[in-house]
């Protein structure tokens, strides 16, 4: 126990794929949302990048867990331990001080009361004394630099690891929204299924993720932006003999088609709910794409062509929600929170 306490403010984007922590306006932690636990004692062995390196490679005594699924907490104990481990990285030098934490955490806009309580409880058990929750699309809009308090319609599509958050924002509140439990993880599973079905090769979650990064595309024609084929190594699904399979972006675009179509449908559903005056603002301002899914090649062009409204990729899509929670942390009295 420390000699005395002081208050430390941290903003957290608790994501399915990555967790980002901001303090004093700077990103101090940007780690995968993975924790490794000792199966016998249930004590934490590693967290973040170190735990991810163990994922799908550990022996029977170590279990690696991604505590969040589809944007919400799936394993309460693992999430609490992961948050503790990541928060420790923020104040590693404070041996004699016990910080009292004021936290702002981004949560999916479609979260139920039970899911919101799970996030709040995990944060409190991890050391949070004052915990505020903000909806992720609102945080993303703030992080992009939009004036969310203005009497003007702005639309954000945040495609994370576990959920896609779509929201029309005006006067500091969400006017219309769609929360879809379909996002980056679903795209990764699509690739795993496709490789197994089409090429008869078994690929891990991590390999499917690499395929998505190297040749993932929302369009079958990228022109000059086309990436080179990616060579996949893995065991034959039937014989277990090693295989080497070149994969091109066109076939990945085909295999991701159904999931991307679901996101398109959700964007259109949110636009249908939007009042005409705000709709006119959105047509003028365009729609902003954030989250890791925004980096999928050709996605902005595909959505623009489909919906006839310009889609803009945020300058730093991976950190938009985290940066927005950081701004909200500094302006607690300005924005709408769930406490």
C-alpha positions as CSV (number, residue, x, y, z in Angstrom):
1,X,0.0,0.0,0.0
2,X,1.3,3.5,-0.9
3,X,2.0,6.3,1.6
4,X,-0.7,8.5,0.1
5,X,-2.9,8.6,-3.0
6,X,-3.2,11.1,-5.8
7,X,-5.7,11.2,-8.7
8,X,-4.6,10.1,-12.1
9,X,-6.8,10.6,-15.1
10,X,-6.8,8.0,-17.9
11,X,-8.9,7.6,-21.0
12,X,-9.3,4.1,-22.4
13,X,-10.5,2.6,-25.7
14,X,-11.3,-0.9,-24.4
15,X,-11.4,-2.6,-27.8
16,X,-11.9,-6.2,-28.9
17,X,-8.6,-6.2,-30.8
18,X,-6.6,-3.5,-29.1
19,X,-6.8,-1.5,-25.9
20,X,-5.4,2.1,-26.0
21,X,-4.8,4.2,-22.9
22,X,-4.3,8.0,-23.0
23,X,-3.1,10.1,-20.1
24,X,-2.0,13.8,-20.2
25,X,-3.1,13.9,-23.8
26,X,-0.6,11.2,-25.0
27,X,-1.0,7.6,-26.0
28,X,0.9,5.7,-23.3
29,X,-0.4,2.2,-23.9
30,X,-1.4,0.7,-27.3
31,X,-1.5,-3.1,-26.8
32,X,-3.5,-6.1,-28.1
33,X,-6.5,-7.0,-25.9
34,X,-5.0,-10.3,-24.9
35,X,-4.1,-11.8,-21.5
36,X,-2.3,-15.0,-20.6
37,X,-3.2,-16.8,-17.4
38,X,-1.7,-19.7,-15.5
39,X,-4.4,-22.4,-15.8
40,X,-3.6,-23.8,-12.3
41,X,-3.5,-20.6,-10.3
42,X,-5.5,-18.3,-12.6
43,X,-2.7,-15.6,-12.1
44,X,-1.7,-13.3,-14.9
45,X,1.5,-14.3,-16.8
46,X,1.5,-11.7,-19.5
47,X,-0.7,-9.0,-21.0
48,X,-0.9,-7.2,-24.3
49,X,1.8,-7.9,-27.0
50,X,3.6,-10.4,-24.8
51,X,0.4,-12.4,-24.3
52,X,-0.5,-12.1,-28.0
53,X,2.9,-13.7,-28.9
54,X,1.7,-16.7,-26.8
55,X,-1.7,-16.8,-28.5
56,X,-2.3,-20.1,-30.3
57,X,1.2,-21.2,-29.3
58,X,0.9,-21.9,-25.6
59,X,1.1,-25.3,-23.8
60,X,-1.7,-26.8,-21.6
61,X,-0.8,-24.9,-18.5
62,X,-1.1,-21.5,-20.1
63,X,-4.4,-20.2,-21.5
64,X,-4.4,-17.0,-23.6
65,X,-7.7,-15.2,-23.6
66,X,-9.2,-12.3,-25.6
67,X,-11.6,-11.1,-22.9
68,X,-13.8,-9.1,-25.3
69,X,-15.9,-10.6,-28.0
70,X,-18.1,-8.6,-30.4
71,X,-17.2,-5.4,-28.6
72,X,-18.4,-6.5,-25.1
73,X,-16.8,-8.3,-22.2
74,X,-17.0,-12.1,-22.6
75,X,-14.8,-13.1,-19.7
76,X,-15.2,-10.8,-16.7
77,X,-12.2,-12.1,-14.6
78,X,-9.8,-12.1,-17.6
79,X,-10.9,-8.5,-18.6
80,X,-10.3,-7.3,-15.0
81,X,-6.8,-8.8,-15.0
82,X,-6.0,-7.4,-18.4
83,X,-7.1,-3.9,-17.4
84,X,-5.0,-4.1,-14.2
85,X,-2.0,-5.2,-16.2
86,X,-2.4,-2.5,-18.8
87,X,-3.1,0.3,-16.2
88,X,0.1,-0.8,-14.4
89,X,2.1,0.1,-17.6
90,X,0.8,3.7,-17.2
91,X,2.3,4.3,-13.7
92,X,5.2,1.8,-13.5
93,X,7.3,4.3,-11.6
94,X,4.8,5.0,-8.8
95,X,6.1,2.5,-6.2
96,X,5.2,4.7,-3.2
97,X,2.0,6.2,-4.6
98,X,-1.4,4.6,-5.1
99,X,-3.1,6.5,-7.8
100,X,-6.9,7.1,-7.5
101,X,-8.1,6.7,-11.1
102,X,-10.6,8.8,-12.9
103,X,-11.4,6.9,-16.1
104,X,-13.3,7.6,-19.3
105,X,-14.0,4.4,-21.3
106,X,-15.5,4.0,-24.8
107,X,-18.3,1.5,-25.1
108,X,-20.4,0.3,-28.0
109,X,-23.6,2.3,-28.6
110,X,-25.7,-0.9,-28.7
111,X,-24.5,-2.0,-25.2
112,X,-27.2,-3.3,-22.9
113,X,-27.4,-2.2,-19.2
114,X,-25.8,-5.5,-18.2
115,X,-22.9,-5.0,-20.6
116,X,-22.4,-1.4,-19.4
117,X,-22.4,-2.6,-15.8
118,X,-19.8,-5.2,-16.7
119,X,-17.4,-2.6,-18.1
120,X,-18.0,-0.3,-15.1
121,X,-17.4,-3.1,-12.6
122,X,-14.2,-4.3,-14.4
123,X,-12.9,-0.7,-14.4
124,X,-13.7,-0.3,-10.7
125,X,-12.1,-3.6,-9.7
126,X,-9.0,-2.6,-11.7
127,X,-8.6,0.6,-9.6
128,X,-11.1,3.1,-11.1
129,X,-12.6,5.3,-8.4
130,X,-14.5,7.6,-10.8
131,X,-15.6,5.8,-14.0
132,X,-17.4,7.5,-16.9
133,X,-18.6,5.7,-20.0
134,X,-18.9,7.3,-23.4
135,X,-20.4,5.8,-26.6
136,X,-17.6,4.8,-29.1
137,X,-19.1,6.6,-32.1
138,X,-19.4,9.8,-30.1
139,X,-15.8,9.4,-29.0
140,X,-14.7,8.6,-32.6
141,X,-16.4,11.8,-33.9
142,X,-14.7,13.9,-31.2
143,X,-11.4,12.2,-32.0
144,X,-11.8,13.0,-35.8
145,X,-12.2,16.6,-34.8
146,X,-15.9,17.1,-35.6
147,X,-17.9,19.7,-33.7
148,X,-20.3,17.2,-32.1
149,X,-22.0,20.0,-30.0
150,X,-23.0,22.0,-33.1
151,X,-26.6,22.0,-34.4
152,X,-25.4,20.1,-37.5
153,X,-25.6,16.5,-38.6
154,X,-22.4,14.4,-38.6
155,X,-22.2,10.7,-39.3
156,X,-19.5,8.3,-38.2
157,X,-18.9,4.6,-39.1
158,X,-16.5,3.1,-36.6
159,X,-15.5,-0.5,-37.7
160,X,-13.5,-2.0,-34.8
161,X,-12.5,-5.6,-34.1
162,X,-15.8,-6.9,-32.6
163,X,-18.4,-4.3,-33.5
164,X,-19.3,-1.7,-36.1
165,X,-20.8,1.4,-34.6
166,X,-22.7,3.8,-36.9
167,X,-24.1,7.0,-35.5
168,X,-25.6,10.3,-36.6
169,X,-24.6,13.0,-34.1
170,X,-26.0,16.5,-33.5
171,X,-26.1,18.8,-30.5
172,X,-23.9,16.5,-28.4
173,X,-26.2,13.5,-28.7
174,X,-26.8,10.5,-30.9
175,X,-29.9,11.0,-33.1
176,X,-29.8,7.7,-35.1
177,X,-27.5,4.7,-34.6
178,X,-26.9,1.1,-35.6
179,X,-24.6,-1.2,-33.5
180,X,-23.6,-4.3,-35.5
181,X,-21.7,-7.2,-33.9
182,X,-20.0,-7.6,-37.3
183,X,-16.5,-6.1,-37.8
184,X,-12.8,-7.0,-38.2
185,X,-13.1,-10.4,-36.3
186,X,-15.9,-11.5,-38.7
187,X,-13.7,-10.6,-41.7
188,X,-10.9,-12.7,-40.2
189,X,-13.2,-15.6,-39.7
190,X,-14.5,-15.2,-43.3
191,X,-10.9,-15.6,-44.5
192,X,-10.3,-18.7,-42.3
193,X,-13.4,-20.4,-43.7
194,X,-12.5,-19.4,-47.3
195,X,-8.9,-20.8,-47.0
196,X,-10.2,-24.0,-45.6
197,X,-13.0,-24.4,-48.1
198,X,-11.3,-23.2,-51.2
199,X,-7.7,-24.1,-50.7
200,X,-8.0,-27.0,-48.3
201,X,-5.5,-25.3,-46.0
202,X,-5.8,-24.7,-42.3
203,X,-4.9,-21.2,-41.2
204,X,-4.8,-19.8,-37.7
205,X,-6.6,-16.6,-36.6
206,X,-3.3,-14.8,-36.6
207,X,-2.5,-16.0,-40.2
208,X,-6.0,-14.9,-41.4
209,X,-5.3,-11.5,-39.8
210,X,-2.0,-11.3,-41.8
211,X,-3.8,-12.2,-45.0
212,X,-6.4,-9.4,-44.3
213,X,-3.6,-6.9,-43.7
214,X,-1.6,-7.8,-46.8
215,X,-4.3,-8.5,-49.4
216,X,-7.7,-7.6,-47.8
217,X,-9.9,-5.6,-50.1
218,X,-13.5,-4.4,-50.4
219,X,-13.2,-4.2,-54.2
220,X,-12.2,-6.7,-56.9
221,X,-10.6,-3.9,-59.0
222,X,-8.1,-1.7,-57.1
223,X,-6.2,-0.6,-60.2
224,X,-2.8,0.9,-59.4
225,X,-3.4,0.3,-55.7
226,X,-3.5,-3.5,-56.1
227,X,-1.2,-5.3,-53.6
228,X,1.0,-8.3,-54.6
229,X,-0.2,-11.8,-53.9
230,X,0.5,-13.1,-50.4
231,X,2.0,-16.5,-49.9
232,X,0.2,-18.5,-47.2
233,X,1.9,-21.5,-45.5
234,X,-0.1,-24.1,-43.6
235,X,-1.1,-27.7,-43.3
236,X,-3.4,-29.5,-45.7
237,X,-6.8,-29.9,-44.0
238,X,-7.0,-33.6,-44.8
239,X,-3.4,-34.9,-45.2
240,X,-1.7,-32.5,-42.8
241,X,1.1,-32.1,-45.3
242,X,2.6,-28.6,-45.7
243,X,1.1,-26.3,-48.3
244,X,2.2,-23.1,-49.9
245,X,-0.8,-21.1,-51.4
246,X,-0.5,-17.7,-53.2
247,X,-3.6,-15.6,-52.4
248,X,-4.7,-12.5,-54.4
249,X,-6.8,-9.6,-53.3
250,X,-9.6,-10.3,-55.7
251,X,-10.4,-13.7,-54.1
252,X,-10.3,-12.1,-50.6
253,X,-12.7,-9.4,-51.8
254,X,-15.1,-12.1,-52.9
255,X,-14.9,-13.9,-49.6
256,X,-15.5,-10.7,-47.6
257,X,-18.5,-9.7,-49.8
258,X,-21.3,-10.9,-47.4
259,X,-19.9,-9.3,-44.3
260,X,-19.2,-5.9,-46.0
261,X,-22.8,-6.0,-47.4
262,X,-24.1,-6.3,-43.8
263,X,-22.2,-3.1,-42.9
264,X,-23.6,-1.3,-46.0
265,X,-27.1,-2.3,-45.0
266,X,-26.6,-1.0,-41.5
267,X,-25.3,2.4,-42.8
268,X,-28.4,2.7,-45.0
269,X,-30.7,1.7,-42.0
270,X,-29.1,4.6,-39.9
271,X,-29.6,7.0,-42.8
272,X,-33.3,6.0,-43.1
273,X,-33.8,7.0,-39.4
274,X,-32.1,10.4,-39.9
275,X,-34.3,13.5,-40.0
276,X,-34.2,15.3,-43.4
277,X,-32.3,18.4,-42.1
278,X,-29.5,16.3,-40.6
279,X,-29.5,14.1,-43.7
280,X,-28.8,17.2,-45.8
281,X,-25.8,18.1,-43.5
282,X,-24.4,14.6,-43.9
283,X,-24.6,14.7,-47.7
284,X,-22.7,18.0,-47.6
285,X,-20.1,17.0,-44.9
286,X,-19.7,13.3,-45.9
287,X,-19.4,10.3,-43.6
288,X,-16.3,9.5,-41.6
289,X,-14.8,6.1,-41.4
290,X,-12.8,5.1,-38.3
291,X,-11.5,2.0,-36.6
292,X,-9.2,-0.7,-38.1
293,X,-11.8,-1.7,-40.6
294,X,-11.5,1.7,-42.3
295,X,-8.1,0.6,-43.5
296,X,-9.6,-2.2,-45.7
297,X,-8.5,-1.3,-49.2
298,X,-11.2,0.3,-51.4
299,X,-13.9,0.3,-48.6
300,X,-14.3,4.1,-48.8
301,X,-14.7,4.0,-52.6
302,X,-17.2,1.1,-52.4
303,X,-19.4,2.8,-49.8
304,X,-19.2,6.1,-51.7
305,X,-20.4,4.4,-54.9
306,X,-23.1,2.4,-53.2
307,X,-24.6,5.2,-51.0
308,X,-23.8,8.3,-53.1
309,X,-22.4,10.2,-50.2
310,X,-18.7,10.8,-49.9
311,X,-16.9,8.6,-47.3
312,X,-13.7,10.0,-45.7
313,X,-11.1,7.9,-43.9
314,X,-10.0,9.6,-40.6
315,X,-6.4,10.8,-40.5
316,X,-5.6,8.3,-37.7
317,X,-8.5,5.7,-37.8
318,X,-7.0,3.3,-35.3
319,X,-6.8,5.9,-32.6
320,X,-9.9,8.0,-33.2
321,X,-11.9,6.6,-30.4
322,X,-9.0,6.8,-27.9
323,X,-8.2,10.4,-28.9
324,X,-11.9,11.2,-28.5
325,X,-12.1,9.7,-25.0
326,X,-8.9,11.7,-24.2
327,X,-10.7,15.0,-25.2
328,X,-13.8,13.9,-23.3
329,X,-11.7,13.3,-20.2
330,X,-10.4,16.9,-20.3
331,X,-14.0,18.1,-20.7
332,X,-16.0,16.0,-18.3
333,X,-18.7,18.7,-17.9
334,X,-19.1,19.2,-21.7
335,X,-20.1,15.8,-23.0
336,X,-22.8,13.2,-22.1
337,X,-21.5,10.3,-20.1
338,X,-22.9,7.2,-18.4
339,X,-21.6,7.1,-14.8
